[in-house]
């Protein structure tokens, strides 16, 4: 089912949609949620000390590509593409 799974409760005056509580994930399972470019750049800066490259990547992703949210894997692929781009 989708993330926005709704049920309907009947009231005296009509009906009201309520959101079901999500089921907890098993231990060790993570979701592949989208993140902002800021989050990805902060995360990658912990292991990659090329601050100018990371800053340029942030500008390229947000201003040139117009990407506001993506999965971490998508950002990693874009970072690889950006870091090997010929100028």
Secondary structure, DSSP 8 states (H G I E B T S, - for coil): --SS-EEEEE-SS-EEEEE-------TT-----EE-HHHHHHHHHTT---HHHHHHHHHIIIIIS----EEHHHHHHHHHHHHT---
